[in-house]
């Protein structure tokens, strides 16, 4: 019941949290049968939440066991289909509870349901695939040993973030080709350990195909500028928010692969250009989109129209102010690990907005009757619309800052951008 109630709220929240959600490969997820979704793990818990909201299967999640402490929280976590897995550092007593976890997982798969597991084990915001754990393979073969479940499928799912710890950025999700556990069962009878390793290697190979992989973490800033250039060259409209293709992911994978393989002198030269370009954008408080747009944008009438719209939608923005700012303050004061910042901010924002909406709706009905329902719905809509209007206004204002730069500075920015753009076109 709680899972069904939370899912639509979270789905709506993600459509506000992310600017665009690019997703492809949903047709690879079967509508029935035992299923394991194997995902990478760049954030604390956004991946399982997004997966639950934007594909059709009801999920059960493998999560860290150390959050299962308070009896009240345990009831909530179980109602949300969370399954604890304990690590060595959680202590031997807790580690013994994993036997019960694996028995429960076997039962879930025997009932032809779906489990999501974050296969890297650790949460690190890097654009690469870390070593894949053997847990998914052990679970698949465990269900076979316990109940004779042969038809389990494993789907590698790659989550790629524009900026994993920031909101109003894009996420790109690729659901890979199904891996049939039945293909590994003969090998499992001959050598169980080798079969587990082979299946784990297959999962890792499938997951790597769905990810942007940058070998050296020091290259990420330069690659991010290249990604930004291609994004702005093929910009998406504000709507739809959910985009059912991954052309952008394909392009970024090609850019990352080319960057990984160029010679060190060429990489050093390109990195210097990209990092200097990024530094100039920050120095002048402009964006790459301003450089590509040129002086034709940011007219006074367009800015005036956006200001009028922002004033129109201001009541909705103010309606969200208290819950969202409360979430931001709590996150900034209590969350110091970057992998947890965006997930906690999202969770607290969604929770406080929901409580605030229920409170205001109840109070409104008591004071003004049922017509207050319409008022609250309008405020919610205006609050949402105020976000893209505000973003458009900020883009136009930064465009005017670009327009006021000296001609030599503008030409220098154009030249740097064109150099990187030519490299991209040459290599992808």
C-alpha positions in Angstrom: 0.0 0.0 0.0 2.7 2.5 1.0 4.8 1.7 -2.1 1.7 2.4 -4.3 1.1 5.7 -2.6 4.7 6.9 -2.7 5.4 5.9 -6.3 3.2 8.6 -8.1 4.4 11.3 -5.6 8.1 10.4 -6.3 7.4 10.2 -10.1 6.0 13.8 -10.1 8.8 15.0 -7.9 11.5 13.6 -10.3 9.8 15.5 -13.2 10.6 18.6 -11.2 14.0 17.6 -9.9 15.4 16.7 -13.3 15.1 19.0 -16.3 14.9 16.0 -18.7 14.8 12.2 -18.1 16.2 10.4 -21.2 15.3 6.7 -21.1 15.5 3.9 -23.6 15.3 0.1 -23.6 12.1 -0.3 -21.5 11.0 -2.8 -24.1 13.8 -5.1 -22.8 12.1 -5.4 -19.4 9.7 -8.4 -19.6 6.2 -7.9 -18.3 6.3 -11.0 -16.2 8.7 -13.6 -14.9 11.5 -13.5 -12.3 13.7 -10.5 -12.9 16.9 -8.9 -11.5 17.6 -5.3 -12.4 21.4 -4.7 -12.0 22.2 -0.9 -11.8 25.3 1.2 -11.2 25.5 3.3 -8.0 26.6 6.9 -8.4 24.2 8.3 -5.8 22.9 7.2 -2.4 19.5 6.1 -3.5 18.2 8.0 -6.6 18.7 5.1 -9.0 16.3 2.6 -7.3 13.7 5.4 -6.9 13.9 6.5 -10.5 13.7 2.8 -11.7 10.6 2.3 -9.6 8.9 5.3 -11.1 9.7 5.0 -14.8 9.3 1.3 -15.6 6.2 -0.9 -15.2 7.4 -3.6 -12.8 6.9 -3.4 -9.0 10.4 -3.5 -7.4 12.0 -4.9 -4.3 15.2 -3.2 -3.4 18.4 -4.6 -1.9 19.8 -1.9 0.4 22.4 -1.4 3.2 21.4 -3.2 6.3 22.6 -0.6 8.7 19.5 1.5 8.1 17.4 -1.2 9.6 17.7 -0.3 13.3 14.6 1.5 14.6 11.6 -0.8 14.7 9.3 2.0 13.4 11.6 2.7 10.5 11.9 -1.0 9.8 8.1 -1.2 9.2 8.2 1.7 6.8 11.2 0.3 4.9 9.6 -3.1 4.5 6.4 -1.5 3.3 8.5 0.2 0.6 9.9 -3.2 -0.4 13.4 -2.6 0.9 15.5 -5.7 1.7 18.5 -5.4 4.0 21.9 -6.8 3.1 24.6 -6.5 5.8 28.4 -6.0 5.2 31.4 -7.2 7.2 31.7 -3.8 9.0 28.1 -4.2 10.3 29.3 -6.9 12.6 29.1 -10.7 12.6 25.7 -10.8 14.4 24.1 -8.7 11.6 26.0 -10.6 8.9 24.3 -13.8 9.9 21.0 -12.1 9.0 22.0 -12.2 5.4 20.9 -15.8 5.3 17.3 -14.7 5.9 17.7 -12.0 3.2 18.8 -14.6 0.7 15.9 -16.8 1.6 13.5 -13.9 1.1 15.1 -13.0 -2.3 14.8 -16.7 -3.4 11.1 -16.5 -2.5 10.6 -13.2 -4.4 12.1 -14.6 -7.5 10.1 -17.9 -7.1 7.0 -15.7 -7.0 8.2 -14.2 -10.4 8.7 -10.7 -9.0 11.4 -8.2 -9.5 14.5 -7.2 -7.5 16.8 -4.2 -8.1 20.3 -4.4 -6.8 23.1 -1.8 -7.0 25.9 -4.0 -8.2 28.9 -1.8 -7.5 28.5 -2.0 -3.7 30.0 1.5 -3.1 28.6 4.9 -3.9 31.1 7.1 -5.7 30.3 9.9 -8.2 32.6 9.0 -11.0 31.8 8.4 -14.6 33.1 4.9 -14.8 32.0 1.4 -13.8 33.6 0.1 -10.6 34.0 -3.6 -9.9 30.7 -5.5 -10.1 29.9 -7.6 -7.0 28.8 -11.2 -7.3 25.5 -10.6 -5.4 23.2 -10.7 -8.5 24.7 -14.0 -9.7 24.5 -15.6 -6.3 20.9 -14.5 -6.0 19.9 -15.9 -9.4 21.6 -19.2 -8.7 20.3 -19.2 -5.2 16.7 -19.1 -6.5 17.6 -22.0 -8.8 19.0 -24.1 -5.9 16.1 -23.3 -3.6 13.1 -23.5 -6.0 14.4 -24.6 -9.4 13.8 -21.1 -10.9 15.5 -21.3 -14.3 14.0 -18.5 -16.2 15.3 -15.5 -14.3 16.4 -12.6 -16.5 19.0 -10.0 -15.5 18.7 -6.5 -17.0 21.8 -4.2 -16.7 20.6 -0.6 -16.3 23.0 2.3 -16.6 22.3 5.6 -14.9 24.2 8.6 -16.3 23.9 12.0 -14.7 24.8 15.4 -16.2 25.7 16.3 -12.6 24.8 13.7 -10.1 24.7 16.0 -7.0 22.7 18.9 -8.6 19.1 19.5 -9.4 17.5 20.7 -12.7 20.1 18.6 -14.6 19.5 15.7 -17.0 19.7 12.0 -16.3 20.1 9.4 -19.1 19.0 5.8 -18.4 19.7 2.8 -20.7 18.1 -0.6 -20.0 20.3 -3.2 -21.6 19.8 -6.5 -23.3 18.4 -9.2 -21.0 20.8 -11.8 -19.7 19.3 -15.3 -19.4 20.4 -17.2 -16.3 19.3 -20.4 -18.0 22.3 -20.1 -20.3 24.7 -20.4 -17.3 23.0 -23.3 -15.5 24.9 -26.1 -17.3 28.2 -24.4 -16.3 26.8 -24.0 -12.8 26.4 -27.7 -12.4 30.0 -28.3 -13.5 31.7 -25.5 -11.5 29.4 -23.2 -9.4 32.1 -20.7 -8.5 33.2 -20.3 -12.1 29.6 -20.0 -13.3 29.0 -17.2 -10.7 32.1 -15.4 -12.0 31.1 -15.8 -15.6 27.6 -14.5 -15.0 29.1 -11.6 -13.0 31.4 -10.8 -15.9 28.5 -10.8 -18.3 26.6 -8.4 -16.1 29.6 -6.1 -15.9 30.0 -6.2 -19.7 26.3 -5.5 -20.3 26.4 -2.6 -17.8 29.5 -1.1 -19.3 27.7 -0.8 -22.6 25.1 1.4 -21.0 27.4 3.9 -19.3 29.5 6.9 -20.1 33.0 5.8 -19.0 35.9 8.2 -18.4 39.0 6.3 -17.4 40.7 9.1 -15.5 38.6 11.1 -13.1 40.9 14.1 -13.8 39.5 14.2 -17.3 35.9 14.6 -16.2 35.8 18.4 -16.2 37.1 18.6 -19.7 34.7 16.0 -20.9 31.8 17.7 -19.2 32.5 20.8 -21.3 32.5 18.7 -24.5 29.2 17.1 -23.4 27.8 20.6 -22.7 28.7 21.7 -26.2 27.0 18.8 -27.9 23.9 19.2 -25.6 23.5 22.8 -26.6 24.1 22.1 -30.3 21.1 19.7 -30.1 19.1 21.3 -27.3 15.8 19.7 -26.3 12.6 21.8 -25.7 11.3 22.2 -22.1 8.6 19.6 -22.8 8.3 16.6 -22.8 10.3 16.1 -19.7 10.6 12.3 -20.3 12.3 11.6 -23.6 12.1 8.1 -24.9 15.4 7.9 -26.7 19.1 8.1 -25.7 20.7 9.9 -28.7 22.5 12.1 -26.2 23.9 9.2 -24.3 25.2 7.6 -27.4 26.9 10.8 -28.4 28.5 11.2 -24.9 29.7 7.6 -24.9 31.4 8.2 -28.2 33.0 11.5 -26.9 34.3 9.8 -23.8 35.7 6.8 -25.7 37.5 9.1 -28.1 38.9 11.2 -25.3 40.1 8.1 -23.4 42.0 6.9 -26.5 43.7 10.1 -27.8 47.4 10.7 -27.3 48.6 12.4 -24.1 49.8 15.5 -25.9 46.5 15.9 -27.7 44.5 15.2 -24.5 46.6 17.8 -22.6 46.0 20.4 -25.3 42.3 19.8 -25.5 41.9 19.7 -21.7 43.7 23.1 -21.5 41.3 24.6 -24.0 38.2 23.1 -22.3 39.3 24.1 -18.8 40.2 27.6 -19.8 36.9 27.9 -21.6 35.0 26.8 -18.5 37.0 29.2 -16.4 36.0 32.1 -18.7 32.4 31.1 -18.6 32.5 31.2 -14.8 34.4 34.4 -14.7 31.9 36.3 -17.0 28.9 34.5 -15.4 27.7 33.2 -18.7 27.0 29.7 -20.1 28.0 27.8 -23.2 24.5 28.3 -24.6 25.1 32.0 -24.6 28.1 31.6 -26.8 26.3 29.5 -29.3 23.2 31.8 -29.4 25.1 35.0 -30.1 23.6 38.5 -30.0 20.3 37.6 -31.7 18.8 36.5 -28.4 18.0 38.3 -25.1 15.9 41.1 -26.6 14.2 43.6 -24.2 10.7 42.4 -25.2 11.6 38.7 -24.5 13.1 39.6 -21.1 10.1 41.8 -20.2 7.7 39.0 -21.2 9.6 36.5 -18.9 9.5 39.0 -16.0 5.7 39.4 -16.4 5.3 35.6 -16.5 7.5 35.2 -13.5 5.4 37.8 -11.6 2.3 35.9 -12.7 3.6 32.6 -11.4 5.2 34.2 -8.2 2.4 33.0 -5.9 3.1 29.4 -6.9 6.8 29.9 -6.4 6.2 31.4 -2.9 3.9 28.5 -2.1 6.8 26.1 -2.6 9.3 28.3 -0.8 8.8 27.2 2.8 9.0 23.4 2.2 11.8 23.5 -0.4 14.0 26.0 1.6 13.5 23.9 4.7 14.8 20.9 2.8 17.7 22.8 1.5 18.7 24.1 4.9 18.5 20.7 6.5 20.5 19.1 3.6 23.2 21.8 3.7 23.6 21.6 7.5 23.5 17.8 8.0 24.7 16.1 4.7 28.4 16.5 4.0 28.9 13.5 1.6 28.2 14.7 -1.9 26.8 11.3 -3.0 24.0 11.8 -0.5 23.3 15.5 -1.0 21.0 15.3 -4.1 19.1 12.2 -2.9 18.5 13.7 0.6 17.5 17.1 -0.9 15.0 15.4 -3.3 13.5 13.1 -0.5 13.1 16.0 2.0 11.7 18.4 -0.6 9.2 15.8 -1.8 8.2 15.0 1.8 7.9 18.6 2.9 5.9 19.7 -0.2 3.5 16.8 0.3 3.0 17.6 4.0 2.7 21.3 3.2 0.1 20.6 0.5 -1.9 18.3 2.8 -1.8 20.9 5.6 -2.8 23.8 3.3 -5.5 21.8 1.6 -7.0 20.8 4.9 -6.8 24.3 6.3 -8.2 25.7 3.1 -11.2 23.4 3.1 -12.0 24.2 6.7 -11.7 28.0 6.1 -13.0 28.5 2.6 -14.7 25.3 1.6 -14.0 23.0 -1.4 -13.2 25.9 -3.7 -9.8 26.0 -1.9 -8.9 22.7 -3.7 -8.9 24.6 -7.0 -6.7 27.3 -5.5 -4.2 24.8 -4.2 -4.0 23.0 -7.5 -3.4 26.4 -9.3 -0.6 27.2 -6.9 1.0 23.9 -7.5 0.8 24.3 -11.2 2.1 27.9 -11.1 4.9 26.8 -8.8 6.0 24.2 -11.4 5.7 26.6 -14.3 7.7 29.2 -12.5 10.8 27.0 -12.7 11.3 26.9 -16.5 10.3 30.5 -16.7 12.9 31.5 -14.1 15.5 29.4 -16.0 14.6 31.1 -19.3 14.9 34.5 -17.6 18.3 33.6 -16.2 19.5 32.4 -19.6 18.4 35.7 -21.2 20.1 37.8 -18.5 23.3 35.9 -18.9 22.9 36.3 -22.7 22.9 40.1 -22.1 26.1 39.7 -20.1 27.7 37.9 -23.1 26.4 40.6 -25.5 28.1 43.3 -23.4 31.5 41.6 -23.5 34.2 43.1 -25.7 34.4 41.9 -29.2 37.8 40.4 -28.7 36.6 38.4 -25.7 33.5 37.1 -27.6 35.8 36.1 -30.5 38.1 34.2 -28.1 35.1 32.3 -26.7 33.8 31.5 -30.2 37.3 30.3 -31.2 37.7 28.0 -28.2 34.2 26.6 -28.7 34.7 26.0 -32.4 38.0 24.2 -31.7 36.3 21.8 -29.3 33.3 21.4 -31.6 35.5 20.5 -34.6 37.3 17.9 -32.4 33.9 16.4 -31.5 32.7 16.3 -35.1 36.0 14.7 -36.2 36.0 12.0 -33.5 32.3 10.9 -33.3 
